[in-house]
Every structure is written in C-alpha cells, then in structure tokens.
C-alpha cells in the first residue's frame, strides 16, 4: 500500500519538474515568436525585452534552475538568430549582464531585504535627499 502512494507521488513530482522546465522553453519560444512577429510588421525588434520577461517568468513560476535555463536559452537565441553579425564585445556584454542577473537572483534569497533594496536604489539612479539615511 505504501509503495502505491510512493509511486503516485514520484509521478506527480516528475510531472511538476517537467512543467517547470517546460515553462523555460515555452517562455523563450514565445519571446522568439513575438520578436519575429514584430520583425514581420517592421516594428522595432525587442527580443531583449521579451527575453528578460521570459527569464523573469521562468524564475518566478519555475524556480532558480528553470530560470537559469531560460537565461541560457535566450543567450543562444539572441546570439544565433537575431544578432549573428554582432561583434564579440557586444555579445559578451549581453551575456555578462544576464549572468549577473542570474547570480543576483540566486544570492537574493541570502541577502537581507535592506541590502536588496539598497542595491535596487543604487541601480535605479535615485539620489536621496541630503541627510537621508539609507539602510
């Protein structure tokens, strides 16, 4: 009796893992498709914005590992389908940006909320009033 319950639970777990990683593939594929639709109608090509949304969705709903997979997939798609003639410096800078996003998201759960808000304030360019104290 206990074996049947364990087998049922492992099947549910496998389906859940498949859905999580499938979300990474589907979200990057949707970003790829939307970018191609924009190109078809001669609109500005926003694959980077769509890819960042796909990565955010994968991190939010799938977890860390599917989010990392989505980031890697978006690097490959951007590098080989949208910007094949891009110089190596631009490609490395884009990849470095995505790697930093992934590392910050992984370390974000270990940092206190005050440190994360301080990093967000520093990155947004907001300047505090004189005499204001930042955590």
C-alpha positions as CSV (number, residue, x, y, z in Angstrom):
1,X,0.0,0.0,0.0
2,X,2.8,2.4,0.8
3,X,4.5,1.6,-2.5
4,X,1.5,2.7,-4.5
5,X,1.4,6.0,-2.7
6,X,5.1,6.5,-3.3
7,X,4.8,5.6,-7.0
8,X,1.9,8.1,-7.3
9,X,3.9,10.8,-5.6
10,X,7.0,10.3,-7.8
11,X,4.8,10.5,-10.9
12,X,3.4,13.8,-9.7
13,X,6.9,15.1,-8.9
14,X,8.1,14.2,-12.4
15,X,5.2,16.0,-14.0
16,X,5.9,19.0,-11.8
17,X,9.5,19.1,-12.8
18,X,8.6,18.7,-16.5
19,X,6.2,21.6,-16.2
20,X,8.8,23.8,-14.5
21,X,11.5,23.2,-17.2
22,X,8.9,23.3,-20.0
23,X,8.0,26.8,-18.8
24,X,11.6,27.9,-19.5
25,X,11.4,26.5,-23.1
26,X,7.9,27.8,-23.8
27,X,8.6,31.3,-22.5
28,X,11.8,31.7,-24.5
29,X,10.0,30.3,-27.6
30,X,7.1,32.8,-27.1
31,X,9.7,35.6,-26.9
32,X,11.3,34.3,-30.1
33,X,7.9,34.2,-31.8
34,X,6.8,37.6,-30.7
35,X,10.1,39.1,-31.8
36,X,9.6,37.5,-35.3
37,X,6.1,38.9,-35.4
38,X,7.5,42.4,-34.6
39,X,10.1,42.0,-37.4
40,X,7.4,40.9,-39.9
41,X,5.5,44.1,-39.3
42,X,8.7,46.2,-39.5
43,X,8.4,47.2,-35.8
44,X,11.5,47.7,-33.6
45,X,13.0,44.4,-32.7
46,X,12.6,43.9,-28.9
47,X,13.9,40.4,-28.3
48,X,15.9,41.5,-25.4
49,X,12.8,42.9,-23.6
50,X,10.8,39.7,-24.4
51,X,13.7,37.5,-23.3
52,X,14.0,39.3,-20.0
53,X,10.3,38.8,-19.4
54,X,10.7,35.1,-20.3
55,X,13.5,34.8,-17.8
56,X,11.5,36.6,-15.1
57,X,8.5,34.3,-15.7
58,X,10.8,31.2,-15.5
59,X,12.4,32.4,-12.3
60,X,9.1,33.4,-10.7
61,X,7.0,30.3,-11.6
62,X,9.6,27.7,-12.2
63,X,12.4,28.4,-9.7
64,X,16.1,29.0,-10.0
65,X,17.2,26.2,-12.2
66,X,14.5,26.7,-14.9
67,X,15.3,30.5,-14.7
68,X,18.9,29.8,-15.4
69,X,17.9,27.5,-18.3
70,X,15.7,30.3,-19.7
71,X,18.6,32.8,-19.4
72,X,21.0,30.4,-21.3
73,X,18.4,29.7,-24.0
74,X,17.8,33.4,-24.5
75,X,21.5,33.9,-24.9
76,X,21.7,31.3,-27.6
77,X,18.6,32.5,-29.4
78,X,19.8,36.1,-29.4
79,X,23.3,35.3,-30.4
80,X,22.4,32.9,-33.3
81,X,19.0,34.1,-34.6
82,X,18.8,37.8,-34.1
83,X,22.4,39.2,-34.0
84,X,24.6,36.7,-35.9
85,X,26.8,39.5,-37.2
86,X,27.2,41.2,-33.8
87,X,30.8,41.7,-32.7
88,X,32.1,39.6,-29.8
89,X,32.2,42.6,-27.4
90,X,28.5,43.3,-27.6
91,X,27.7,39.6,-27.3
92,X,29.9,39.2,-24.2
93,X,28.5,42.3,-22.5
94,X,24.9,41.0,-23.1
95,X,25.9,37.5,-21.7
96,X,27.6,39.1,-18.7
97,X,24.5,41.2,-18.0
98,X,22.4,38.0,-18.0
99,X,24.9,36.2,-15.8
100,X,24.9,39.0,-13.3
101,X,21.1,38.9,-13.2
102,X,21.1,35.2,-12.5
103,X,23.8,35.5,-9.8
104,X,21.9,38.3,-8.1
105,X,18.7,36.3,-8.2
106,X,20.4,33.3,-6.6
107,X,22.0,35.4,-3.9
108,X,18.9,37.5,-3.3
109,X,17.4,34.9,-1.1
110,X,20.5,35.0,1.2
111,X,20.7,38.8,1.4
112,X,18.5,40.8,3.7
113,X,15.8,42.9,2.2
114,X,17.6,46.1,3.3
115,X,20.6,45.1,1.2
116,X,18.5,44.2,-1.8
117,X,16.6,47.5,-1.6
118,X,19.9,49.4,-1.3
119,X,21.2,47.6,-4.5
120,X,17.9,48.4,-6.3
121,X,18.1,52.1,-5.2
122,X,21.7,52.3,-6.4
123,X,20.9,50.8,-9.7
124,X,17.9,53.0,-10.4
125,X,19.8,56.2,-10.1
126,X,17.7,57.6,-7.3
127,X,19.6,60.1,-5.2
128,X,18.5,60.5,-1.6
129,X,17.8,63.9,0.0
130,X,20.6,65.4,2.0
131,X,20.7,63.9,5.4
132,X,18.7,60.9,4.4
133,X,19.9,57.6,5.7
134,X,19.9,54.5,3.6
135,X,20.0,51.1,5.2
